[in-house]
């Protein structure tokens, strides 16, 4: 039977559709040119043309992507990916009529998964294309390329710290991490975005380098390169740039009149300009003296009047010398009386290097800058310190080392806490003191910095531990070197009695014994489920002799007490006027008292043998505990295989049990000889044992086995329990890897001065001045405390010289660095203060 030529494409399309449908479970079928080109004699106007063509797209993490085609007139549309036809069952088809032409239209959609793209090896990219046909022939769409998006963590080149002179050019290179799509780069200056459109002195090159054409004093800052694409956002290490000014002499003054010694003089000052930001001092003398040539100058004493004059001058000089000696003697005696109350920080923190007027340009690139306190003189710590146990002297000895030289009109240069050599030297020297011998030997769990009356903040990254030093907590004229350390429970002997349990990390801040005029705020996580009916919570502090004392019973605080605590669901904020070593301990009052445990499942990233281990960790639900386990698993080559779960572990004396079930016996066999594993109650309850975990060892029946499906149960006998449904491919499934990626927190464990606070200093002062005085209309600090849900602490705030300052300090500790400043501003503005300019700062004030 003869078939008209125009019917061939339609018949072939029907045959192709039937063949694709009959392919069943086949993943794809290769068909070369399944339909012909336009048939001779057919109408080319009726060839399909595409209304929508597939476009290039990126797969982010494990989310499949959608490709869409729409053509008219079309009787069939199918996708072809990398030369192979996609199964008909994977197409979603929608038929309609084109509104403009009235011809039949068809829209087809398919999903492409990450697994499909990963199957394509070599240099070939994964692509898909639509083929549409009508009775007149076929048309192919453009190719759409599907790529897996990623952004690696390490920068190929990071900016380095620099010191440059005024008006010198600055180039900070940055090569972002490799990524698909390529990362966009932006720059931050002291955490503010650098916008070249607003500053013609700055531009960013095609190679992403930041260029400052002529350095200004305002360009002194910490610079950070930020790379981002659709997958992630990465930050480089910050580079401190210091723009310094070398001093230059002013013009000489006029010569003075000729003196009795037949000389006259002239002077000049190192002020044109004065050295700033560590610039070099002027070289040469500031005073020039010459012999007089005036006829009035008499070289010899020719009469009794001259002899009397010289005798009088000598007598005056002798009297002044005697007076000076008396003053020095009085000063020395007073100084001896103060020796018992003065200690030099260099004994406690001898790892800190004194800051010279012009620091080395190569040895220490990690710098922070703050505006100087020009009233600062020789700096010492006031107050008695813990006596040394290894020497005859009852007090630390005094050395008048000048820790920081004030620079006129410029900036202080402070040592940043990141250089490893400095930190290790700091720890090694500090640990020679008996009281500090248990400080961590590593530097990842320590932060330190140098602070003055402007205050600042110390943070131990990824632990939830920080120390806020509010403005004026350190007396004006003093400079303290402060440290913050996290201890491992096994390194510090913390005695626990009865039903007591450790709920927080053990944290030290110091040096102890320094004089503070305002409370600092120590923030740390805890794992308790606090309720007055179930817990008795106490803050413990270690004394100088090494014993632990209860310094605060939460809920029974006295307003005038040296310590106070704001307890929240997962964190506590301790107000203290004395630095030292602290821990939060709970005593169960009933069996309802519970601790939050975080359950984590880890397994090897690569399995090279038949055995496969699943490790189940049971740890405190705190950031520091999580950080330790993540670092340990990185060393072991492990990966997270399920989302973490929370289990409430009660004080019921019942153990924790773990078991594994539903392991497919045809693929795996379990080596567990009992029905469950068990962790004793006291191992968990005392809270001093790290890395508590159980291991389930499985064995593959065949080396080719890669899919694992099973259930892991974790429960407390007669208590709470959790179950994990494990279902993944052990060779390539990494979907949970990003859940525990530790953030760098800016890489700045020490923030000094205004940069450590969310609230601008001038606005803070205005709020304090406005809200501290009592107001009959209620528009004062009490109402602010109520709006911020802190009204349970009114008596404590009222006992301080500035209640508003205490409230703002607590807000800073709770909400840094992601606090919503606009919400705080709305709360303050809602108090109805009549001063409309309360929350604005003029340009002149800045």
C-alpha atoms as one frame of an Amber mdcrd trajectory, in Angstrom:
protein
   0.000   0.000   0.000   1.418   3.395  -0.996   1.776   6.099   1.688   1.670
   9.748   0.852   5.062  11.445   1.381   3.636  14.026   3.847   2.549  11.269
   6.236   6.026   9.774   6.745   7.117  12.110   9.585   3.902  11.542  11.510
   4.148   7.779  11.130   7.785   7.766  12.202   6.910   9.934  15.217   4.224
   7.454  16.249   6.635   4.540  15.833   9.302   6.375  17.911   6.832   7.187
  20.692   5.682   3.581  20.834   9.270   2.358  20.931  10.243   4.755  23.738
   7.185   3.731  25.723   7.997   0.057  25.308  11.558   0.565  26.576  10.197
   0.173  30.142  12.928   0.195  32.752  15.655   1.003  30.238  17.399   4.198
  31.256  17.750   5.506  27.679  17.800   4.447  24.079  20.112   5.662  21.348
  18.345   6.534  18.119  20.177   8.210  15.275  18.048  10.689  13.336  14.662
   9.138  14.265  12.735  11.466  11.968  13.729  12.905   8.603  14.181  16.499
   7.656  11.391  18.375   5.803   9.716  16.126   3.250   9.913  17.261  -0.362
   6.728  18.981  -1.329   5.678  19.707   2.280   4.862  23.197   3.543   7.936
  24.650   5.330   5.680  27.076   7.228   4.247  24.106   9.121   7.640  23.028
  10.463   7.716  23.218  14.281   9.221  26.326  15.767  10.069  26.669  19.460
   8.256  29.101  21.716  10.401  28.024  24.702  13.821  26.366  24.442  15.828
  24.715  27.242  18.421  26.989  28.829  21.726  26.395  30.611  21.200  25.618
  34.279  23.190  24.714  37.406  22.487  21.964  39.909  22.848  23.313  43.464
  23.684  20.637  46.027  21.269  17.731  45.373  18.293  19.567  43.948  17.217
  18.364  40.463  16.731  20.971  37.734  13.776  21.422  35.377  14.123  21.730
  31.579  11.190  23.008  29.503  10.430  22.959  25.772   7.406  24.363  23.963
   6.817  24.263  20.191   4.051  24.831  17.608   2.799  23.193  15.465   4.001
  19.987  17.057   2.606  16.498  17.235   5.488  15.066  19.280   8.375  16.477
  21.366  11.073  14.442  23.036  14.259  15.315  24.900  17.630  13.933  23.894
  20.448  14.192  26.489  24.073  13.551  25.484  22.873  11.809  22.333  20.453
   9.441  24.095  16.672   9.714  24.056  15.022  10.301  27.425  12.346   7.768
  28.358   8.785   8.770  27.584   7.688   8.121  31.177  10.132  10.821  32.312
   8.393  13.450  30.163   5.572  15.619  31.487   3.494  16.651  28.451   0.926
  19.433  28.176  -0.982  20.040  24.933  -2.665  23.321  24.012  -3.469  25.615
  21.112  -1.303  28.575  20.206  -3.406  31.689  20.712  -1.836  33.679  17.867
  -1.847  31.055  15.101  -4.499  28.579  16.230  -2.062  25.723  15.579  -1.575
  22.878  18.052   1.188  23.495  20.619   2.967  21.144  22.983   4.989  21.792
  26.160   7.294  19.127  27.573   9.219  19.153  30.892  11.822  16.806  32.335
  13.866  16.737  35.557  17.630  16.156  35.499  19.256  14.894  38.721  22.768
  15.264  40.017  23.301  11.505  39.673  22.546  11.681  35.917  25.073  14.449
  35.399  27.753  12.706  37.471  27.524   9.629  35.228  29.134  11.597  32.406
  32.885  11.161  32.783  35.771  12.860  31.046  35.792  16.309  29.521  32.355
  16.042  27.927  29.659  18.226  29.469  26.117  17.070  30.083  23.632  18.610
  27.626  20.008  18.178  26.636  18.121  19.135  23.491  14.499  19.060  22.338
  13.387  17.486  19.053   9.906  18.469  17.822   8.130  17.307  14.723   4.958
  17.865  12.752   3.581  16.532   9.503   6.082  18.698   7.625   9.262  17.577
   9.363  11.397  18.098  12.480  13.148  20.922  14.319  15.852  20.773  16.972
  16.157  23.245  19.827  19.370  24.753  21.122  21.467  22.666  23.485  21.145
  23.372  27.202  24.178  22.522  29.330  23.602  21.219  32.855  26.498  21.743
  35.252  26.949  20.904  38.933  27.539  24.118  40.855  30.173  24.298  43.585
  32.557  26.699  45.282  35.706  25.398  46.911  36.679  26.654  50.368  40.284
  27.761  49.900  41.223  30.959  48.085  43.908  30.546  45.442  45.419  33.826
  46.659  44.481  35.868  49.719  45.269  39.524  50.482  48.243  40.201  52.735
  48.720  42.889  55.352  50.573  46.013  54.266  52.039  49.174  55.705  52.256
  52.040  53.227  53.105  55.695  53.478  50.604  58.439  52.816  49.621  58.878
  49.116  51.373  55.650  48.147  49.398  53.209  46.004  47.938  50.026  47.521
  47.239  46.772  45.657  45.545  43.917  47.524  45.428  40.792  45.330  42.641
  38.219  45.576  42.117  35.063  43.545  38.819  33.471  44.600  38.285  29.730
  45.089  37.558  27.613  42.050  33.847  27.335  41.397  31.041  26.781  38.900
  29.669  29.278  38.064  32.753  31.426  38.624  32.579  33.331  41.881  31.801
  37.018  42.020  34.174  39.019  44.206  33.507  41.940  46.490  35.643  43.642
  49.119  34.899  44.598  52.718  36.634  47.398  54.618  36.082  46.910  58.361
  33.061  44.754  57.401  31.588  47.545  55.219  31.190  46.969  51.485  33.718
  48.792  49.293  31.821  50.507  46.460  34.145  51.953  43.771  31.243  53.962
  42.337  31.163  55.999  45.555  34.928  56.394  45.940  36.908  57.334  42.798
  40.147  56.632  44.678  39.342  52.898  44.707  38.740  50.378  41.937  38.658
  46.592  41.485  40.587  45.031  38.604  39.412  42.240  36.333  41.660  39.934
  38.327  39.671  40.948  41.467  42.523  42.907  43.050  41.551  45.924  45.136
  43.537  49.032  44.167  43.741  52.253  46.164  45.265  54.913  43.923  46.579
  57.150  46.706  46.535  55.942  50.291  44.754  58.153  52.807  44.701  57.905
  56.572  41.061  56.832  56.311  42.188  53.793  54.294  43.736  52.274  57.437
  41.450  49.286  58.009  41.027  45.500  57.880  40.262  44.353  54.317  38.498
  41.090  53.454  37.960  39.534  50.036  34.551  37.850  49.675  33.784  35.313
  46.930  30.247  34.110  46.275  28.161  32.244  43.741  24.793  30.465  43.838
  26.187  27.738  46.115  28.120  29.459  48.890  29.867  32.568  50.154  33.542
  32.437  51.224  35.653  34.983  53.118  39.387  35.327  52.899  41.569  36.042
  55.892  41.484  39.734  56.748  44.480  41.853  55.755  45.343  44.832  57.949
  46.425  47.886  55.974  48.108  50.690  57.900  48.686  54.051  56.235  51.418
  55.825  58.146  52.842  59.338  57.977  56.549  59.984  58.514  57.279  63.078
  60.556  58.764  66.197  58.992  60.319  69.306  60.591  58.600  72.641  60.723
  60.628  75.732  59.681  63.203  76.998  62.178  62.086  79.725  64.540  63.889
  83.049  64.675  67.146  83.276  66.611  66.753  84.223  70.235  68.426  87.192
  71.835  72.039  86.765  72.899  72.276  85.249  76.387  74.679  85.710  79.280
  76.662  82.743  78.064  77.259  84.493  74.767  75.001  82.085  72.824  71.630
  82.287  71.193  69.307  79.520  69.921  66.489  78.614  67.585  64.036  75.631
  67.586  61.745  73.591  65.341  59.044  70.933  65.833  58.344  67.553  64.236
  54.870  68.677  63.211  54.867  69.386  59.484  53.394  66.784  59.443  53.628
  64.962  62.767  54.276  61.190  62.583  51.045  59.152  62.618  50.101  55.461
  62.658  53.650  54.383  63.438  55.414  56.710  61.028  59.078  57.536  61.626
  60.058  60.374  63.898  61.985  63.313  62.460  65.732  62.845  62.348  68.089
  65.490  63.673  68.008  67.988  66.523  65.062  70.191  67.374  67.321  72.852
  68.950  70.207  74.724  67.338  72.665  76.843  69.438  75.406  79.208  68.236
  77.823  81.759  69.675  76.729  85.349  69.631  78.602  87.961  67.539  76.922
  90.947  69.165  79.095  93.675  70.680  76.901  93.554  73.772  78.178  90.098
  74.669  80.727  90.219  77.523  83.068  87.250  77.680  84.639  87.900  81.126
  83.466  89.037  84.519  84.954  92.516  84.984  83.350  93.709  88.212  81.884
  92.738  91.567  78.330  92.945  90.112  79.115  90.088  87.680  80.634  87.955
  90.450  77.506  88.374  92.594  75.293  87.452  89.654  77.133  84.183  89.013
  77.136  83.273  92.730  73.375  83.816  92.860  72.789  81.614  89.827  74.848
  78.803  91.362  72.909  79.051  94.649  69.576  78.793  92.812  70.769  75.750
  90.892  71.840  74.011  94.122  68.453  74.674  95.730  66.596  73.276  92.719
  68.788  70.162  92.777  68.061  69.541  96.485  64.325  70.012  95.898  64.415
  67.507  93.061  66.172  64.931  95.257  63.518  65.350  97.997  60.711  64.844
  95.492  62.343  61.679  94.122  62.741  60.285  97.659  59.071  60.935  98.498
  57.968  59.341  95.245  60.056  56.207  95.851  58.593  55.748  99.342  55.049
  56.079  98.053  55.846  53.632  95.281  57.089  51.042  97.764  53.768  51.293
  99.585  51.888  50.563  96.369  53.993  47.589  95.303  51.689  45.115  97.014
  48.746  46.284  94.911  50.433  46.626  91.507  51.245  43.870  89.075  52.590
  43.924  85.588  50.670  42.051  82.922  53.863  40.829  81.296  54.205  38.082
  83.935  50.762  36.748  83.048  50.905  37.417  79.344  54.545  37.548  78.437
  53.706  36.111  75.033  52.452  39.553  73.999  55.133  41.644  72.348  55.496
  45.343  73.297  54.297  47.563  70.489  56.935  49.860  69.083  56.270  53.228
  67.526  56.741  51.737  64.076  56.089  47.998  64.039  57.795  45.591  61.729
  56.302  45.520  58.274  56.920  41.812  57.716  56.859  39.979  61.016  53.292
  40.597  62.057  50.734  41.220  59.309  47.747  40.642  61.566  46.953  43.972
  63.154  43.991  45.775  64.629  43.788  49.529  65.086  41.964  51.742  67.569
  41.947  55.463  68.303  44.399  56.256  71.124  43.671  57.453  74.605  46.114
  60.348  74.840  45.789  60.341  78.626  47.346  56.889  78.802  50.618  56.769
  80.694  52.690  53.878  81.969  50.232  51.004  82.234  49.911  48.582  85.123
  47.219  46.411  86.631  45.684  47.492  89.933  44.544  45.008  92.544  46.069
  42.013  94.209  46.649  38.843  92.228  46.794  35.197  93.156  50.013  34.425
  95.070  52.595  32.332  93.308  53.107  28.860  94.680  56.549  28.303  93.238
  58.574  31.206  94.656  59.206  33.072  97.875  57.624  36.340  96.763  53.981
  36.728  97.937  53.042  38.908  94.951  53.895  39.201  91.297  56.783  41.592
  90.760  56.364  44.937  89.015  58.084  45.915  85.793  57.283  49.276  84.283
  57.340  48.120  80.659  55.672  50.601  78.348  53.054  48.406  76.666  51.698
  50.931  74.185  53.051  54.325  73.230  50.363  56.944  72.544  50.753  58.422
  69.081  49.616  61.996  68.757  46.506  62.274  66.632  47.001  58.839  65.142
  46.138  55.228  65.930  47.458  52.602  68.299  48.792  49.472  66.673  47.685
  46.365  68.544  48.741  42.773  68.071  46.029  40.588  66.564  45.513  37.169
  68.090  46.011  35.051  65.011  49.803  34.545  64.652  50.449  30.986  65.697
  53.956  31.609  66.990  52.773  34.398  69.275  49.901  32.325  70.609  52.074
  29.302  71.292  54.646  31.481  73.053  51.867  33.136  75.023  50.500  29.789
  76.215  53.898  28.300  77.008  54.971  31.256  79.138  51.595  31.672  80.805
  51.464  28.013  81.783  54.584  28.342  83.933  52.406  29.914  86.622  50.830
  27.272  88.891  47.343  28.693  88.596  47.426  28.572  84.801  49.124  25.261
  84.139  45.903  23.738  82.833  45.432  26.310  80.052  44.999  24.612  76.647
  48.279  24.016  74.853  46.717  24.515  71.426  45.705  27.918  70.090  42.364
  27.019  68.435  40.628  27.199  71.817  42.126  30.513  72.899  41.689  34.183
  72.043  43.527  37.174  73.441  43.919  40.889  72.789  44.988  44.214  74.223
  42.228  46.562  75.421  41.813  49.988  76.976  38.810  52.024  78.176  37.131
  51.729  74.750  36.448  48.040  75.467  36.117  45.248  72.945  35.303  41.583
  72.516  37.081  38.212  72.547  35.579  35.176  70.792  36.658  31.565  70.419
  35.343  30.665  66.943  32.639  28.002  66.586  32.220  27.506  70.349  29.592
  30.061  71.375  32.098  31.430  73.917  32.807  35.157  74.030  33.835  37.882
  76.461  32.345  41.363  76.080  34.373  44.187  77.632  32.026  47.205  77.695
  33.277  50.778  77.327  34.782  52.124  80.567  35.018  48.642  82.122  38.788
  49.164  82.037  39.827  52.338  83.876  40.987  55.205  81.698  44.750  55.308
  81.495  45.029  51.504  81.771  45.728  48.929  79.082  44.991  45.283  79.839
  46.110  42.189  77.978  43.116  39.857  78.301  42.768  36.212  77.327  39.837
  33.799  76.918  40.367  30.019  76.934  38.267  26.874  76.606  39.366  23.876
  78.695  38.822  20.207  78.053  36.944  18.691  81.010  39.566  15.993  81.464
  42.280  18.650  81.884  40.548  20.459  84.757  39.501  18.685  87.937  35.986
  19.909  88.702  34.577  17.978  91.693  30.854  17.195  91.396  28.793  16.027
  94.352  25.535  14.104  94.537  23.320  14.675  91.512  25.407  17.551  90.155
  26.309  17.600  86.474  28.397  19.865  84.269  26.107  21.797  81.914  28.540
  24.197  80.240  32.120  24.270  79.000  34.833  25.227  81.488  36.059  28.685
  80.503  38.862  30.937  81.781  39.121  34.667  81.264  41.897  36.692  82.744
  44.241  37.707  84.063  42.493  37.427  87.436  42.720  40.202  89.964  42.691
  43.148  87.538  40.594  46.181  88.434  37.317  46.500  86.505  34.995  49.472
  86.976  32.088  47.863  85.090  31.010  44.192  84.792  32.199  42.290  81.736
  29.878  39.688  80.199  31.039  36.093  79.654  28.816  34.170  77.200  28.839
  30.378  76.936  26.462  27.598  75.891  24.769  25.140  78.236  22.869  21.891
  77.625  20.332  22.025  80.460  16.568  22.262  80.104  16.217  24.938  82.799
  13.145  25.041  85.036  12.958  26.131  88.692  11.110  22.935  89.594  13.686
  20.549  88.120  17.098  22.192  88.528  19.228  24.020  91.039  21.797  25.885
  88.938  25.049  27.286  90.317  27.925  29.217  88.822  31.249  27.860  90.033
  34.552  29.743  90.054  37.987  28.355  90.781  39.898  30.147  93.510  43.573
  31.066  93.425  44.371  27.968  95.495  42.660  25.702  92.942  39.455  24.884
  94.846  36.032  25.485  93.282  33.495  27.740  94.987  29.830  28.488  94.362
  29.797  32.207  93.588  26.210  32.414  92.335  23.011  30.454  92.918  20.765
  31.245  89.961  17.409  32.572  91.066  18.802  33.796  94.385  21.059  36.581
  93.101  21.565  39.667  95.244  21.445  42.913  93.217  24.729  44.127  94.666
  26.499  40.818  94.069  29.737  40.665  92.081  28.143  38.118  89.732  24.855
  37.919  87.887  23.538  35.583  85.190  21.003  35.866  82.370  19.970  32.270
  81.580  18.399  31.466  78.217  17.341  28.280  76.452  20.792  27.366  75.170
  23.167  29.989  76.537  24.032  31.899  79.702  25.452  35.396  80.036  27.488
  35.986  83.185  28.046  39.530  84.507  31.262  39.554  86.507  33.599  42.186
  87.900  36.282  39.566  88.624  37.978  37.506  85.922  38.770  33.839  86.490
  37.727  30.279  85.609  34.002  29.518  85.473  31.591  26.629  84.861  27.808
  26.217  85.117  26.783  23.215  87.217  23.276  21.854  87.734  21.858  19.708
  90.506  18.730  17.734  89.676  15.804  18.331  92.008  13.609  15.669  90.389
  13.728  12.939  87.765  12.218  15.450  85.314  15.556  17.286  85.107  16.986
  16.675  81.626  20.092  17.480  79.617  20.032  18.020  75.870  22.207  15.533
  74.014  23.058  15.933  70.353  23.185  12.650  68.438  25.451  12.453  65.385
  26.015   9.601  62.934  29.382   9.462  61.147  30.858   7.000  58.684  34.006
   6.892  56.494  34.112   9.105  53.411  35.960   6.357  51.534  35.526   2.643
  52.175  38.469   0.573  50.912  37.643  -2.681  52.693  34.591  -4.846  53.237
  34.123  -3.487  56.767  32.157  -0.306  57.266  31.837   1.473  60.617  28.965
   3.716  61.724  29.877   5.859  64.737  27.060   7.274  66.879  28.134  10.206
  69.074  26.223  11.332  72.171  27.465  14.760  73.205  26.304  17.904  74.995
  24.171  20.135  72.814  26.743  22.954  72.836  28.815  24.501  70.052  32.138
  23.653  71.689  31.297  19.946  71.981  30.166  19.882  68.354  33.370  21.600
  67.230  35.541  18.987  68.959  33.713  16.066  67.335  33.731  17.641  63.869
  37.485  18.254  64.108  38.042  14.688  65.330  36.030  13.214  62.457  37.929
  15.294  59.933  41.108  13.678  61.204  39.500  10.237  61.009  38.209  10.850
  57.479  34.568  10.667  58.506  31.415  12.258  57.128  27.965  12.941  58.563
  25.374  10.506  57.172  22.168  11.770  58.824  20.789  15.014  60.177  21.637
  15.496  63.884  18.892  14.804  66.441  18.289  16.060  69.986  17.599  13.640
  72.846  16.485  14.726  76.338  18.472  12.645  78.828  16.838  12.578  82.255
  18.237  12.114  85.751  16.587   8.702  86.118  19.752   6.588  86.615  18.830
   4.647  83.465  21.463   3.940  80.839  21.493   4.957  77.180  21.008   2.168
  74.652  21.857   2.025  70.954  20.897  -0.593  68.377  20.866  -1.141  64.610
  18.017  -2.825  62.702  16.728  -3.759  59.246  20.170  -4.312  57.733  19.618
  -6.076  54.363  21.140  -9.510  54.932  21.659 -10.119  51.204  24.072  -7.165
  51.002  25.372  -6.618  54.540  25.870  -8.458  57.771  26.238  -6.948  61.210
  29.122  -7.899  63.496  27.199  -6.851  66.612  26.965  -9.941  68.824  24.279
  -8.507  71.143  20.952  -6.839  70.457  22.096  -3.413  71.620  25.022  -1.425
  72.994  24.810   0.554  76.205  26.413   3.727  77.637  26.327   3.912  81.458
  24.216   6.662  82.968  27.052   8.291  84.910  29.314   8.509  81.862  26.771
  10.857  80.348  25.395  12.585  83.429  28.638  13.892  84.939  29.372  15.687
  81.673  33.156  15.430  81.905  33.772  12.723  79.275  34.307  13.790  75.675
  33.657  11.927  72.451  31.180   9.432  73.953  30.163   7.164  71.096  29.335
   3.614  70.046  30.466   1.962  66.820  28.397  -0.426  64.697  30.585  -2.520
  62.381  28.982  -3.839  59.206  30.516  -6.057  56.537  29.675  -5.970  52.853
  28.889  -9.280  51.225  30.471  -8.056  47.988  32.978  -5.269  47.247  30.502
  -3.889  44.709  27.876  -3.235  47.387  27.481   0.512  47.829  23.861   1.101
  48.908  23.121   0.927  52.623  19.681   1.074  54.192  19.097   0.451  57.899
  17.722   1.980  61.095  19.655   3.167  64.143  17.805   3.565  67.435  19.068
   5.576  70.403  17.000   5.710  73.591  17.181   6.040  77.349  15.545   3.233
  79.211  12.097   4.473  80.280  12.890   7.821  78.688  13.258   9.756  75.441
  14.434   8.138  72.206  15.334   8.915  68.604  15.573   6.837  65.440  17.586
   7.378  62.269  16.545   6.006  58.884  19.846   5.505  57.078  19.522   5.230
  53.297  22.454   6.341  51.182  25.248   5.346  48.835  28.517   4.923  50.740
  30.698   5.773  47.715  29.258   9.093  46.569  26.472  10.338  48.839  27.612
  13.576  50.522  24.260  15.320  51.000  24.792  15.888  54.730  28.377  17.140
  54.510  27.404  20.830  54.543  25.285  20.543  57.701  28.299  20.628  60.004
  30.595  22.908  58.011  32.228  25.112  60.659  32.033  28.799  59.827  35.059
  31.015  60.295  33.095  33.703  62.212  35.049  36.321  60.364  38.386  34.938
  61.528  38.606  37.760  64.091  38.799  36.367  67.651  39.687  39.843  68.999
  37.739  43.012  68.223  38.942  46.248  69.781  37.084  49.495  70.313  33.904
  50.576  68.458  34.172  47.781  65.878  33.305  45.282  68.635  29.840  46.751
  69.158  26.693  46.890  67.028  25.446  50.127  68.611  27.457  53.199  67.505
  29.209  54.797  70.470  27.628  58.247  70.199  24.117  56.815  69.844  24.791
  54.559  72.825  25.770  57.576  74.935  22.651  59.455  73.870  20.405  56.522
  74.829  22.098  56.194  78.232  21.844  59.920  78.954  18.180  59.966  77.964
  16.951  56.797  79.696  18.975  56.660  82.927  17.067  59.465  84.729  13.668
  58.336  86.132  10.702  59.523  84.096   7.184  59.950  85.453   5.722  58.887
  82.118   7.607  55.606  82.239   9.857  56.494  79.308  13.042  55.327  80.990
  15.281  52.267  81.240  12.649  50.184  83.069  10.301  50.315  80.093  13.191
  49.458  77.764  13.955  46.380  79.890  10.311  45.306  79.627  10.293  45.728
  75.846  13.429  43.565  75.622  11.909  40.953  78.017  14.521  41.670  80.680
  12.154  42.989  83.370  13.058  40.088  85.703  16.457  41.758  86.212  15.265
  45.250  87.173  16.758  45.090  90.667  20.181  44.162  89.256  20.093  46.933
  86.654  18.972  49.446  89.281  21.971  48.624  91.497  24.423  49.844  88.842
  25.473  53.457  88.165  23.963  53.244  84.675  21.069  50.751  84.337  20.686
  51.570  80.646  24.340  50.728  79.990  23.819  47.282  81.592  20.800  46.644
  79.351  22.660  47.695  76.195  25.709  45.618  77.189  23.514  42.540  77.586
  21.875  43.238  74.234  25.337  43.442  72.623  26.408  40.139  74.190  23.226
  38.343  73.112  22.928  39.649  69.557  26.476  39.954  68.173  27.184  39.785
  65.278  23.737  39.245  63.721  21.602  41.438  65.954  18.834  43.492  64.380
  19.769  47.048  65.284  16.561  48.421  63.774  14.462  46.395  66.214  16.403
  47.836  69.137  16.015  51.316  67.695  12.255  50.735  67.358  12.064  49.592
  70.986  13.912  52.691  72.197  12.013  55.034  69.910   8.737  53.575  71.166
   9.415  54.921  74.649   8.102  58.321  73.586  11.181  60.388  74.319  10.595
  64.019  73.296  14.091  64.472  71.875  13.595  63.805  68.171  17.337  63.769
  67.513  18.073  61.083  70.096  19.014  58.411  67.563  20.787  60.535  64.990
  24.430  61.513  64.941  25.491  64.630  63.088  28.411  64.614  60.708  30.258
  66.999  63.005  29.887  64.595  65.945  31.369  61.769  63.907
